[in-house]
Amino acid sequence: MNTKATALMNNYARLPIAFTHGEGVYLFDSAGKAYLDALAGIAVCGLGHAHPELAQTLSEQAARLWHVSNLFEIPEQASAAEKIAALSGMDKVMFCNSGAEANEAAIKLSRLHARQKGIDRPAIISFYGGFHGRTFGAMAATANPKIRRGFEPHLNDFIHLPFNDIAAVEAQRYRPDIVAVMLECLQGEGGIYPVDKDYLRRIRQLCDERGWLLICDEVQIGICRSGKWFGYQHYDIQPDIITLAKGLGNGLPVGACAARGAAAEYFQAGLHGSTFAGTPLVMSVVNKTLDIYQRDRIAEHVQTTADYLRRQLQRRLGDLPLLKEIRGQGLMIGIELQQPVPQLVEKGLNKGVIFNITAEKVIRLLPPLIFKLEHADELVEKLYQILSTC
Ligand SMILES: *Cc1c(COP(=O)(O)O)cnc(C)c1O
């Protein structure tokens, strides 16, 4: 197969490798070489590759019914919504096709919230280092100039503030046009920076006092990656809106926006939707994915594996001169280096391990959540071999 198809647009810097199949936490190329996957398709394939039960669910549904449109009832959506609501403490759920779309839904709910408050030109606080997606609303929420440049003018709803700086939020307290605060409990693309507990709790208080919606973008950390079902569950707070996507369908494209209280009722018929959102095909896999996560106690498994992996990383890599800091939560781990290392990802591929670099010098580990201790050992050893010779 031609992997360098010249008819493709150039919007990705692709590595020169095409995988032919996967099994569990490994991917294989056409030469049969195995790669330990510590990326999981960017925090997507939590249950690994070619999960037999998911493959069976998908193929059975594929033989039954794919798509009917949201003009009709889709029981698979209703049951997945029940599950997500019960796990998250939210009241209602709406499905879409990606993380960016989930955030668009949250932004539209914020606009409807503004109408309730009689605000014509509403503002939403979001944070430097955050990432919310590439569509116009989600891109406007994202402060990173690399993502915004060239696409001006941007939607101007967003006020970008420094992350984990409560004084910066307090300073906006009496601005009358603010309707929401949008954040990641652990900034993923921004370099694996967790939110401070007191800070997040204070933001929750401010939201209550001021009638702002607290929107947690759980697209990357949600669905057990942190060792709990959702990132905010580490902080004993409840957001008003959450957005989900990456891990939700184990690789089928799906997103969700869940809300509670008044915000859960803002979308009435005709106000928002998508042709493809929540097809029986995709939702059958979402239901099965959620069931397997519960049955196999994936959240607890992540805690155990992550504790072990973090300790081993610290023990084996901690003294390397190149290493600056290891941080993160659950199986969302950042290894910050003193300086960027050219071709580091390629060096990993040569050694048969897949990881990603974010924020230029942070090795980001997002392995499948079914990672076992032996996989953690293999990963640490391979990283040591690579980093000790850089
Ligand atoms: C990946 C990501 C998004 C965007 O999701 P897409 O499915 O790529 O649109 C939004 N927010 C966060 C936190 C993400 O990690």
PDBQT file of the ligand as one rigid body, heavy atoms in Angstrom, charges set to zero:
ROOT
HETATM    1  C1  LIG A 401      -7.949  15.593  22.187  1.00  0.00    +0.000 C 
HETATM    2  C2  LIG A 401      -8.590  16.624  23.010  1.00  0.00    +0.000 A 
HETATM    3  C3  LIG A 401      -9.634  17.414  22.515  1.00  0.00    +0.000 A 
HETATM    4  C4  LIG A 401     -10.086  17.352  21.072  1.00  0.00    +0.000 C 
HETATM    5  O1  LIG A 401     -10.630  16.127  20.749  1.00  0.00    +0.000 OA
HETATM    6  P1  LIG A 401     -10.819  15.731  19.176  1.00  0.00    +0.000 P 
HETATM    7  O2  LIG A 401     -11.567  14.431  19.242  1.00  0.00    +0.000 OA
HETATM    8  O3  LIG A 401      -9.453  15.612  18.614  1.00  0.00    +0.000 OA
HETATM    9  O4  LIG A 401     -11.604  16.820  18.553  1.00  0.00    +0.000 OA
HETATM   10  C5  LIG A 401     -10.250  18.295  23.377  1.00  0.00    +0.000 A 
HETATM   11  N1  LIG A 401      -9.864  18.406  24.657  1.00  0.00    +0.000 NA
HETATM   12  C6  LIG A 401      -8.853  17.669  25.168  1.00  0.00    +0.000 A 
HETATM   13  C7  LIG A 401      -8.504  17.807  26.602  1.00  0.00    +0.000 C 
HETATM   14  C8  LIG A 401      -8.181  16.764  24.360  1.00  0.00    +0.000 A 
HETATM   15  O5  LIG A 401      -7.167  16.060  24.860  1.00  0.00    +0.000 OA
ENDROOT
TORSDOF 0
